[in-house]
Amino acid sequence: MVSYKSEFEINDDGSLQKFIENAEKLAGHVEVGVLGDKTHIGGGGGKRPINMADLAAIHVFGVPSQNIPKRDFVTPVIEQNQDKYIGYIEQKVIPILQGDVSMQEVWQFIGMEAKADIQDYMVNGKFAPLSPKTIKRKGSSKPLIDTGQLRKAVSYIVVKGSK
């Protein structure tokens, strides 16, 4: 029979604990889109008030039964810019772990970038054309752009903790 006994000692200067504490700060995420329940102010083709999040959902998913085509202004933007957002996070990993930058700051930056990217896409993106009736009512053939309320309603929030 062979017997083996090993003893070892770990000398920790506190770096491991600092690393663990900093790693725990990485939990969280940013949510970008039309958030909240602010009401769309008049002027549209609807017969009753609607909140901005519901209006966004109508455009993003479409309502075929009402002849409203899908005009997703969120998903394509996130997909097109995903590498940019991930690249920014990758650049900040070492500064975060060293305690020079907070993950909150990183999520804030990504939220601001994504918000600006979405708003730009709403103005410059290619969408299903408006119906002649809608063009006549609003005096423009530009989808998603009427009073500017929906574009201005794009925002973000940083959520702490794990998803």
C-alpha positions in Angstrom: 0.0 0.0 0.0 1.3 3.4 -1.0 0.3 6.4 1.1 0.8 10.0 0.1 0.3 13.1 2.1 0.7 16.6 0.8 0.6 19.9 2.7 0.8 23.2 1.1 0.3 26.8 2.0 -1.2 29.7 0.0 0.3 33.1 0.6 -2.3 35.6 -0.6 -1.5 39.3 -0.6 -5.1 40.1 -1.1 -5.0 40.1 -4.9 -7.3 37.1 -5.1 -9.9 38.7 -2.9 -9.7 42.0 -4.9 -10.1 40.0 -8.2 -13.2 38.2 -6.8 -14.7 41.5 -5.6 -14.1 43.1 -9.0 -15.4 40.1 -10.9 -18.6 40.3 -8.9 -19.1 43.8 -10.1 -19.2 42.6 -13.7 -22.8 41.2 -13.3 -25.4 43.4 -14.9 -26.6 44.4 -18.3 -28.0 47.3 -20.3 -31.5 47.4 -21.7 -32.0 49.6 -24.8 -35.2 50.5 -26.6 -38.5 52.4 -26.0 -38.9 51.9 -22.2 -41.5 53.1 -19.9 -45.1 54.2 -20.3 -44.9 57.8 -21.7 -48.0 58.6 -23.8 -47.7 59.5 -27.5 -49.2 63.0 -27.9 -51.9 63.2 -30.6 -51.5 63.7 -34.3 -51.2 60.0 -35.3 -53.7 57.9 -37.2 -54.9 56.1 -34.0 -58.3 56.6 -32.5 -57.1 56.5 -28.9 -54.0 57.4 -26.9 -51.2 54.9 -26.9 -48.0 54.8 -24.9 -44.6 54.9 -26.6 -43.6 51.3 -25.8 -46.8 50.0 -27.3 -46.3 52.2 -30.4 -42.7 50.9 -30.7 -44.0 47.3 -30.4 -46.5 47.9 -33.2 -43.6 49.1 -35.5 -41.1 46.5 -34.4 -43.4 43.5 -34.8 -46.0 44.9 -37.2 -49.8 44.3 -37.1 -50.7 42.3 -40.3 -54.4 42.4 -39.4 -54.3 46.2 -39.6 -52.0 46.3 -42.6 -49.1 47.6 -40.6 -45.9 46.0 -41.8 -42.9 45.1 -39.5 -40.5 48.0 -39.3 -38.0 46.7 -36.7 -35.7 49.5 -35.7 -34.0 47.8 -32.7 -32.9 44.2 -33.6 -31.0 45.1 -36.8 -29.1 47.8 -35.1 -28.0 45.6 -32.2 -27.0 42.8 -34.6 -25.1 45.3 -36.9 -23.2 46.9 -34.0 -22.7 43.8 -31.8 -19.0 43.6 -32.6 -18.5 47.3 -31.7 -20.2 46.8 -28.3 -18.3 43.6 -27.5 -15.1 45.2 -28.6 -15.6 48.1 -26.2 -16.3 45.6 -23.3 -13.1 43.7 -24.3 -11.1 46.9 -24.2 -12.3 47.6 -20.6 -11.8 44.1 -19.0 -8.3 44.8 -17.6 -9.2 48.4 -16.4 -12.3 46.9 -14.8 -10.4 44.2 -13.0 -7.8 46.7 -11.9 -10.5 48.9 -10.5 -9.8 51.8 -12.9 -13.2 51.6 -14.6 -16.5 50.4 -13.3 -18.8 48.1 -15.2 -21.5 50.6 -14.6 -19.5 53.1 -16.7 -19.1 50.5 -19.4 -22.8 49.7 -19.5 -23.6 53.4 -19.5 -21.4 54.0 -22.5 -22.8 51.0 -24.4 -26.4 52.2 -23.6 -25.6 55.7 -25.0 -24.0 54.2 -28.1 -26.9 51.8 -28.8 -29.4 54.6 -28.2 -27.7 56.8 -30.7 -27.3 53.9 -33.2 -31.0 53.1 -32.9 -32.1 56.8 -33.3 -29.8 57.1 -36.4 -31.3 53.9 -37.9 -34.8 55.2 -37.4 -33.9 58.2 -39.6 -31.7 56.6 -42.1 -32.7 52.9 -42.2 -34.6 51.2 -45.0 -38.2 50.2 -44.0 -41.4 49.0 -45.6 -43.0 52.0 -47.4 -46.0 53.8 -45.9 -49.4 53.4 -47.5 -50.6 56.2 -49.8 -53.3 57.0 -47.1 -50.6 57.4 -44.4 -48.4 59.5 -46.7 -51.4 61.8 -47.4 -52.3 62.1 -43.7 -48.8 62.9 -42.4 -47.4 64.7 -45.5 -44.3 62.6 -45.7 -43.3 59.2 -47.0 -40.7 58.6 -44.2 -41.6 55.6 -42.0 -41.1 56.0 -38.2 -40.6 59.8 -38.6 -43.6 62.0 -37.9 -43.5 64.1 -34.7 -40.2 62.7 -33.5 -41.7 61.5 -30.3 -40.9 57.8 -30.9 -37.3 58.5 -31.8 -36.9 60.7 -28.7 -38.4 58.0 -26.6 -35.5 55.6 -27.3 -33.6 55.2 -24.0 -31.6 52.8 -22.0 -31.3 51.6 -18.4 -28.4 49.9 -16.7 -29.5 46.9 -14.6 -27.2 45.8 -11.8 -26.8 42.2 -10.9 -27.2 39.1 -13.0 -29.9 38.7 -15.6 
